[in-house]
Amino acid sequence: PKRWDVFICHVSEDIEYIQQLKEALVREKIDVFFAKDELSWGCELHRVINDGLRYSKYGLVVLSKQFVEKCSKWTSTELSSLHSKSRLSSQDCILPVWKKDITEVEVGNFDMTLVGIKLLKKRICR
Protein backbone atom coordinates (compact mmCIF):
# COMPACT_ATOMS: atom_id res chain seq x y z
CA PRO A 1 0.00 0.00 0.00
CA LYS A 2 0.97 3.61 -0.51
CA ARG A 3 2.56 5.30 2.52
CA TRP A 4 2.73 8.92 3.57
CA ASP A 5 4.81 10.92 6.02
CA VAL A 6 1.86 12.90 7.37
CA PHE A 7 -1.92 12.82 7.42
CA ILE A 8 -3.56 16.25 7.77
CA CYS A 9 -6.55 16.26 10.13
CA HIS A 10 -8.52 19.49 9.67
CA VAL A 11 -11.90 21.10 9.20
CA SER A 12 -13.04 22.37 5.83
CA GLU A 13 -13.36 25.92 7.20
CA ASP A 14 -9.54 26.07 7.41
CA ILE A 15 -8.99 24.93 3.82
CA GLU A 16 -7.02 28.00 2.71
CA TYR A 17 -4.55 27.56 5.57
CA ILE A 18 -4.44 23.80 4.96
CA GLN A 19 -3.59 24.27 1.29
CA GLN A 20 -0.68 26.56 2.21
CA LEU A 21 0.54 24.09 4.85
CA LYS A 22 0.32 21.19 2.41
CA GLU A 23 2.24 23.10 -0.27
CA ALA A 24 4.98 24.01 2.23
CA LEU A 25 5.32 20.38 3.32
CA VAL A 26 5.47 19.13 -0.28
CA ARG A 27 8.19 21.70 -1.07
CA GLU A 28 10.20 20.08 1.75
CA LYS A 29 9.75 16.66 0.08
CA ILE A 30 7.28 15.45 2.72
CA ASP A 31 4.65 13.00 1.43
CA VAL A 32 1.27 14.33 2.53
CA PHE A 33 -2.03 12.48 2.77
CA PHE A 34 -4.61 15.11 1.92
CA ALA A 35 -8.06 13.57 1.55
CA LYS A 36 -9.11 15.89 -1.26
CA ASP A 37 -6.17 14.63 -3.37
CA GLU A 38 -6.79 10.96 -2.63
CA LEU A 39 -10.54 10.78 -3.24
CA SER A 40 -11.86 9.73 -6.62
CA TRP A 41 -15.30 9.27 -8.07
CA GLY A 42 -17.09 6.32 -6.49
CA CYS A 43 -14.45 5.56 -3.86
CA GLU A 44 -15.39 4.63 -0.31
CA LEU A 45 -14.61 7.73 1.76
CA HIS A 46 -14.28 5.81 5.01
CA ARG A 47 -11.79 3.34 3.51
CA VAL A 48 -9.67 6.09 1.94
CA ILE A 49 -9.49 8.05 5.22
CA ASN A 50 -8.75 4.88 7.19
CA ASP A 51 -5.90 3.95 4.83
CA GLY A 52 -4.51 7.48 5.13
CA LEU A 53 -4.52 7.24 8.91
CA ARG A 54 -3.09 3.72 8.95
CA TYR A 55 -0.30 4.29 6.42
CA SER A 56 0.85 7.75 7.50
CA LYS A 57 3.73 8.00 9.93
CA TYR A 58 2.34 11.11 11.66
CA GLY A 59 -0.95 12.94 11.97
CA LEU A 60 -0.87 16.72 11.77
CA VAL A 61 -3.88 17.94 13.72
CA VAL A 62 -4.58 21.53 12.72
CA LEU A 63 -6.17 23.10 15.77
CA SER A 64 -8.26 26.21 15.28
CA LYS A 65 -11.39 27.76 16.76
CA GLN A 66 -13.34 26.18 13.89
CA PHE A 67 -11.82 22.76 14.61
CA VAL A 68 -12.88 22.69 18.27
CA GLU A 69 -16.23 24.41 17.72
CA LYS A 70 -17.28 22.22 14.80
CA CYS A 71 -15.95 18.94 16.23
CA SER A 72 -17.34 17.03 13.24
CA LYS A 73 -17.83 13.29 13.02
CA TRP A 74 -14.85 13.05 10.66
CA THR A 75 -12.37 15.11 12.66
CA SER A 76 -13.40 13.39 15.90
CA THR A 77 -12.93 9.98 14.30
CA GLU A 78 -9.57 10.96 12.78
CA LEU A 79 -8.30 12.36 16.08
CA SER A 80 -9.50 9.32 18.00
CA SER A 81 -7.77 7.06 15.47
CA LEU A 82 -4.52 9.01 15.86
CA HIS A 83 -4.74 8.67 19.65
CA SER A 84 -5.22 4.90 19.21
CA LYS A 85 -2.31 4.71 16.79
CA SER A 86 -0.07 6.49 19.32
CA ARG A 87 -1.07 4.05 22.06
CA LEU A 88 -0.48 1.01 19.85
CA SER A 89 2.86 2.11 18.44
CA SER A 90 6.14 2.90 20.13
CA GLN A 91 6.04 6.54 19.03
CA ASP A 92 3.90 9.61 19.44
CA CYS A 93 2.34 10.16 16.06
CA ILE A 94 0.20 13.24 16.77
CA LEU A 95 1.77 16.54 15.77
CA PRO A 96 -0.54 19.41 16.73
CA VAL A 97 -0.40 22.55 14.61
CA TRP A 98 -1.93 25.49 16.47
CA LYS A 99 -3.41 28.28 14.42
CA LYS A 100 -3.09 31.74 15.94
CA ASP A 101 -6.84 31.98 16.58
CA ILE A 102 -6.93 29.38 19.37
CA THR A 103 -5.75 29.45 22.98
CA GLU A 104 -4.30 26.78 25.21
CA VAL A 105 -7.45 26.91 27.37
CA GLU A 106 -9.69 26.31 24.34
CA VAL A 107 -7.58 23.35 23.24
CA GLY A 108 -7.56 21.98 26.79
CA ASN A 109 -11.34 22.22 27.01
CA PHE A 110 -11.53 20.26 23.76
CA ASP A 111 -8.82 17.62 24.41
CA MET A 112 -6.41 17.91 27.34
CA THR A 113 -3.94 15.46 25.82
CA LEU A 114 -3.21 17.82 22.94
CA VAL A 115 -2.10 20.51 25.36
CA GLY A 116 0.30 18.02 26.92
CA ILE A 117 1.83 17.16 23.56
CA LYS A 118 2.41 20.83 22.80
CA LEU A 119 4.07 21.49 26.16
CA LEU A 120 6.23 18.38 25.88
CA LYS A 121 7.45 19.39 22.44
CA LYS A 122 8.31 22.89 23.64
CA ARG A 123 10.47 21.48 26.43
CA ILE A 124 12.26 19.07 24.07
CA CYS A 125 13.11 21.84 21.61
CA ARG A 126 14.85 24.12 24.15
FINU-369673 format. One record per residue: z negated, y negated, x of N, C-alpha, C, O, CB in turn. Coordinates in steps of 0.1 Angstrom, whole numbers, padded with zeros to 4 digits, always signed. Each point is the difference from the previous one (the first is absolute). Glycine has a CB too. Layout:
# FINU-369673
ZYXZYXZYXZYXZYX;...
***
This chain:
# FINU-369673
+0000+0012+0008+0000-0012-0008+0000-0013+0009-0004+0000+0011-0008+0013-0029;+0017-0023+0012+0000-0013+0007-0014-0005+0002-0009+0003-0009+0031-0009-0001;-0025-0001+0021-0013-0005+0003+0001-0015+0002+0010-0005+0005-0018+0027+0005;-0003-0029-0013-0001-0014+0002-0012-0004+0008-0010+0008+0000+0023-0012-0021;-0013-0007+0027-0012-0005+0007-0010-0006-0010-0012+0003+0001+0025-0008+0020;-0008-0003-0031-0009-0006-0009+0006+0001-0015+0012-0001-0002-0020-0014+0020;-0001+0016-0027+0003-0001-0014-0006-0014-0005-0012-0002+0003+0012+0028-0006;+0008-0034-0004-0006-0012-0005-0004+0001-0014+0008+0002-0009+0007-0015+0025;-0028+0011-0018-0006+0000-0013-0002-0014-0005-0007-0008+0007-0005+0030-0002;+0018-0026-0016+0000-0014-0004+0003-0001-0015+0004+0010-0007+0004-0017+0030;-0010-0005-0028+0004-0003-0014+0013-0008+0000+0003-0007+0010-0027+0007-0017;+0032+0002-0004+0013-0007+0000-0001-0015+0000+0009-0007+0004-0001+0027-0017;-0019-0026+0009-0002-0014+0000+0000-0006+0015+0003-0012+0001-0016+0014-0022;+0011+0007+0031+0000-0005+0014+0013+0004+0007+0000+0000+0012-0025+0003-0012;+0036-0001-0008+0012+0006+0006+0006-0009+0011+0005+0005+0010-0001+0006-0032;-0005-0024+0021+0006-0009+0010-0007+0002+0013+0006+0001+0011+0000-0018-0029;-0020+0017+0017-0008+0002+0013+0003+0014+0005+0001+0002+0012-0019-0017-0021;+0019+0025+0000+0002+0014+0005+0014+0001+0007+0001+0007+0010-0015+0001-0030;+0024-0014+0015+0013+0000+0006-0001-0005+0014+0006+0006+0010+0006-0009-0032;-0019-0008+0024-0001-0007+0013-0008+0010+0010+0004+0001+0011-0003-0024-0022;-0012+0029+0005-0007+0009+0008+0008+0012+0005+0000+0004+0011-0021-0011-0024;+0028+0013+0003+0009+0011+0003+0010-0003+0011+0002+0007+0009-0005+0001-0033;+0010-0020+0023+0010-0004+0009-0006-0002+0014+0006+0004+0010+0006-0015-0028;-0024+0006+0019-0007-0002+0013-0004+0013+0006+0002+0002+0012-0011-0023-0020;+0005+0031+0000-0003+0013+0005+0012+0007+0005+0000+0006+0011-0019-0004-0027;+0030-0003+0009+0013+0007+0004+0005-0006+0013+0005+0007+0008+0000-0003-0033;-0007-0018+0026+0005-0006+0013-0008+0006+0012+0005+0000+0011+0001-0021-0024;-0018+0025+0010-0008+0006+0011+0002+0015+0001-0008+0007+0007-0009-0025-0011;+0027+0023-0002+0004+0014+0000-0010+0010-0006-0002+0011+0004+0014-0016+0017;-0018+0000-0031-0010+0008-0008+0007+0005-0013+0006-0008-0007-0026-0006+0016;+0020+0027-0011+0006+0006-0012-0009-0003-0012-0012+0004+0001+0023+0014+0013;-0006-0024-0024-0007-0004-0011+0004+0007-0013+0012+0000-0003-0015-0022+0014;-0007+0028-0018+0003+0005-0013-0002-0011-0010-0011-0006-0001+0004+0030+0007;+0018-0028-0012+0000-0011-0010+0007+0006-0012+0012+0002+0000-0012-0021+0017;-0008+0021-0028+0004+0007-0012+0014-0004-0004+0009+0008-0004-0033-0005-0003;+0026-0016+0006+0013-0006-0005+0012+0005+0008+0010+0002-0006-0023-0022-0002;+0011+0023+0021+0011+0005+0008+0002+0015-0001+0011+0005+0002-0016-0024+0014;-0005+0026-0020+0000+0014-0001+0004+0006-0014+0004+0011-0001-0021-0011+0019;+0016-0008-0028+0003+0004-0013+0015+0000-0003+0007-0009+0004-0029+0001-0012;+0027+0018+0001+0014+0001-0004+0001+0004-0014-0010+0004-0006+0017+0002+0029;+0005-0009-0029+0002+0003-0014-0004+0015-0003+0005+0009+0006+0013-0027-0007;-0027+0020-0009-0003+0013-0005-0011+0007+0008-0003+0011-0003+0026-0010-0005;-0028-0007+0019-0010+0006+0007-0014+0000-0007-0002-0008-0009+0014+0002+0030;-0021+0015-0017-0013+0001-0006-0009-0010+0008-0004+0003+0011+0007+0021-0019;-0007-0035+0002-0008-0010+0006-0012+0005+0006-0004-0003+0011+0013-0013-0027;-0016+0024+0008-0013+0006+0005+0002+0008+0013-0008-0001+0009-0001+0002-0033;+0019+0007+0024+0003+0009+0012+0004-0009+0012-0005+0003+0011+0012+0016-0026;+0001-0029+0013+0004-0009+0011-0013-0007+0006-0001+0000+0012+0024-0003-0023;-0031-0003+0003-0012-0007+0004-0009+0010+0007-0006-0003+0011+0007-0013-0030;-0003+0028+0013-0009+0010+0007+0005+0004+0013-0008+0002+0010+0002+0006-0033;+0019-0006+0025+0006+0003+0013-0003-0011+0010-0003+0002+0012+0021+0013-0023;-0016-0027+0006-0002-0012+0009-0015+0000+0005-0002-0003+0012+0020-0010-0024;-0027+0015+0003-0014+0001+0004-0003+0011+0009-0007-0001+0010+0001-0009-0032;+0011+0022+0019-0002+0012+0008+0006-0001+0014-0007+0004+0010+0006+0009-0031;+0013-0018+0022+0007+0000+0013+0000-0013+0008+0007-0002+0009+0007+0019-0020;-0023-0026+0007-0002-0013+0008-0013+0002+0007-0010+0005-0004+0023-0019-0013;-0013+0009+0030-0011+0001+0008-0012-0009-0005-0011+0004+0000+0026+0001+0020;-0011-0017-0024-0010-0010-0005+0005-0006-0013+0011+0000-0004-0017-0005+0028;-0004+0000-0031+0002-0007-0013-0004-0015+0002-0012-0003+0002+0009+0024-0015;+0013-0030+0012-0004-0014+0000-0003-0004-0014+0009+0001-0009+0006-0006+0029;-0027+0001-0022-0004-0004-0014-0001-0016+0000-0008-0006+0007-0005+0028-0011;+0023-0028-0003+0001-0014+0000-0009-0006-0011+0003+0001-0012+0021+0000+0021;-0036-0006-0004-0010-0005-0010+0002-0015-0003+0001-0008+0009-0017+0025+0000;+0017-0020-0022+0002-0013-0005-0007-0001-0013-0005+0010-0005+0027-0013+0017;-0023-0010-0017-0007-0002-0013+0008+0009-0010-0006+0006-0009-0002-0030+0015;+0021+0024-0006+0008+0007-0009-0003+0015+0001+0000+0007-0011+0018-0024+0012;-0019+0022+0011-0003+0014+0002-0013+0005-0007+0000+0009-0008+0012-0010+0030;-0023-0007-0020-0013+0004-0006-0001-0003-0015-0006+0007-0007-0004-0011+0029;+0017-0007-0026+0000-0003-0014+0008+0009-0009-0004+0004-0011+0000-0027+0018;+0016+0027-0001+0009+0009-0008-0005+0014+0000-0001+0007-0010+0020-0022+0016;-0023+0020+0006-0005+0014+0002+0008+0010-0009-0006+0006-0009-0017-0016+0014;+0036+0010-0002+0009+0009-0008-0003+0015+0002-0007+0004+0010+0024-0023-0009;-0011+0027-0010-0001+0014+0002+0005+0004+0013-0005+0009+0007+0007-0006-0032;+0010-0008+0029+0006+0004+0012-0008-0004+0013-0002+0008+0008+0024-0011-0020;-0026-0010+0012-0008-0004+0012-0013+0007+0001-0004+0004+0011+0015-0026-0012;-0017+0025-0010-0013+0007+0000+0002+0014+0005-0008+0005+0008+0000-0019-0027;+0019+0021+0014+0003+0013+0005+0003+0001+0015-0004+0008+0007+0013-0003-0031;+0000-0015+0028+0003-0001+0014-0012-0002+0009-0002+0007+0010+0024-0016-0016;-0031+0000+0002-0012-0003+0008-0009+0012+0000-0006+0004+0011+0008-0028-0016;-0004+0031-0006-0008+0012-0001+0006+0011+0009-0008+0007+0007+0001-0013-0031;+0020+0007+0024+0006+0010+0008-0002-0003+0015-0002+0009+0008+0019-0005-0026;-0016-0016+0022-0003-0004+0014-0014+0003+0004-0003+0004+0011+0021-0022-0013;-0028+0015-0007-0014+0003+0003-0001+0015+0002-0007+0005+0009-0001-0024-0023;+0014+0027+0005+0000+0015+0002+0006+0004+0013-0005+0009+0007+0006-0006-0032;+0010-0009+0028+0007+0004+0013-0009-0003+0012-0001+0008+0009+0023-0013-0020;-0029-0006+0010-0009-0004+0011-0011+0010+0002-0004+0004+0011+0009-0028-0015;-0011+0029-0008-0011+0010+0000+0005+0013+0006-0007+0007+0007-0004-0019-0027;+0023+0016+0016+0006+0013+0004+0005+0001+0014+0001+0010+0006+0004-0007-0029;-0002-0015+0029+0006+0000+0014-0011-0005+0010-0011-0003-0004+0034-0001-0006;-0020+0005+0022-0009-0004+0010+0001-0015+0004-0005-0004+0010+0006+0028-0001;+0007-0031-0017+0002-0014+0003-0001-0009-0012+0003+0005-0011+0011+0002+0030;-0018-0019-0017+0001-0010-0011+0014-0004-0002+0007-0004+0010-0030-0005-0005;+0028+0010-0017+0014-0003-0002+0003-0012-0008+0011-0003-0003-0007+0027+0005;-0015-0030-0007+0001-0012-0008-0001-0013+0009-0009-0002+0007-0001+0014-0027;+0021-0020+0019+0000-0012+0008+0001-0012-0010+0011-0003-0005+0000+0014+0025;-0022-0017-0024+0001-0011-0009+0006-0012+0005-0002-0004+0012-0018+0012-0022;+0029-0015+0003+0006-0013+0003-0005-0009-0011+0003+0001-0011+0018+0009+0022;-0029-0020-0006-0006-0010-0009+0009-0012-0001+0002-0007+0010-0025+0015-0005;+0028-0011-0017+0007-0013-0002-0011-0011+0000-0011+0002-0003+0030+0009-0010;-0014-0023+0015-0009-0011+0001-0007-0004-0013-0010-0007-0001+0024-0001+0019;-0009+0013-0029-0005-0004-0013-0012+0008-0005-0004-0001-0012+0027-0006+0007;-0028+0016+0013-0011+0009-0004-0012-0001+0009+0002-0002+0012+0015+0018-0022;-0029-0014+0004-0012-0001+0008-0006+0013+0003+0003+0010-0007-0007-0033-0002;-0005+0024+0018-0007+0012+0003-0008+0005-0012-0001+0012-0003-0001-0019+0027;-0004-0002-0032-0008+0003-0012+0009+0006-0010-0003+0010-0006-0013-0029+0011;+0028+0013-0007+0010+0006-0010+0004+0014+0004+0001+0009-0009+0007-0032+0004;-0005+0025+0018+0004+0014+0004-0012+0009-0002+0002+0011-0004+0014-0021+0021;-0028+0006-0013-0012+0008-0002-0003+0004-0014-0004+0011-0003-0005-0022+0023;+0012+0002-0029-0002+0003-0014+0010+0010-0005-0002+0007-0010-0007-0030+0006;+0021+0023+0010+0010+0009-0003-0002+0014+0006+0001+0010-0007+0015-0029+0005;-0018+0019+0015-0002+0013+0008-0008-0003+0013+0006-0005+0009+0016+0014-0019;-0035-0006+0010-0008-0003+0011+0004+0006+0013-0002-0006+0011-0016+0005-0027;+0025+0013+0015+0004+0006+0013+0010-0007+0007+0002+0001+0012-0007+0020-0022;+0013-0029+0003+0011-0008+0007-0006-0012+0008+0005-0003+0010+0010+0009-0028;-0027-0011+0013-0007-0010+0008-0005+0006+0013+0001-0006+0011-0007-0006-0032;+0001+0024+0020-0005+0007+0012+0011+0002+0010-0003-0001+0012-0015+0012-0026;+0029-0007+0010+0011+0002+0009+0004-0012+0007+0002+0000+0013+0007+0018-0027;-0008-0029+0007+0003-0013+0006-0010-0004+0011+0003-0004+0011+0008-0003-0033;-0024+0008+0018-0011-0004+0010+0000+0009+0012-0002-0005+0011-0011-0003-0030;+0016+0021+0017+0000+0009+0011+0012-0004+0010-0002+0000+0012-0008+0019-0027;+0021-0021+0009+0012-0004+0008-0003-0013+0008+0005-0001+0012+0010+0013-0028;-0022-0021+0010-0002-0013+0007-0009+0003+0012+0002-0006+0011+0000-0007-0033;-0012+0021+0021-0009+0003+0011+0007+0008+0011-0003-0003+0012-0016+0003-0028;+0028+0009+0013+0007+0007+0010+0009-0009+0008+0002+0002+0012-0002+0018-0027;+0006-0030+0008+0010-0008+0007-0006-0011+0009+0007-0006+0008+0007+0010-0027;-0027-0006+0019-0007-0010+0008+0000+0004+0015-0005-0008+0008-0008+0001-0027;
***
